[in-house]
């Protein structure tokens, strides 16, 4: 199935459902797995912050009725490959974890509106927690390719659960790690680090994903410091194209709270307009 949606620039973007061959599906640690599939050209055009709807294998025969939304972790055009990082939390991701090299996975996308990189950007700070790190990795790569300085502040419960460090460093990002186990991931400590970064190195954009606490921290800081802020939201979705209204949540509009569809109007939004989960 091939369809088209129109983005902010009015250009038609190709959305395709395709059976993709699994290249690998391996554990990263005791919580997360790294999945790669061979993808068609439409999928390889995915922008940072966009996502796919994956038709996960069921517990028995066949597949789950509803697809699972999964943000893009990496696009490797030369290998015709897209990659995902995911946490095993329910029956859908448990089924996904059983896929092996050579199996087929039905992938629908790319979907949604991704991160926006202004031409004037000089320094981007990424603040992610858990699997939110996967969503921010393509943004780091895209910014670095444009010569923009990237600092990534990665948060996790334990150091063993921190992902993407080597990948982010390989694209030129400066990486800092904070964890709950040593207390450095406490919001007050993270705020202090962010303030030091902004004061010392300057900052044009703070992007975040994976934690409501971090979202609220970034929202307050970007307003106070007059910095652009963007957030990639994690939300339950059914269709992924805005028809079912399953992912509607409230945002702060110019005339008060207004309902928006995360899959269609986002999943990346202005932090200033994003209310708490």
Order of alpha helices (4+ residues) and beta strands (2+ residues): beta-beta-beta-alpha-beta-beta-beta-beta-alpha-beta-beta-alpha-beta-alpha-beta-alpha-beta-alpha-beta-beta-beta-alpha-beta
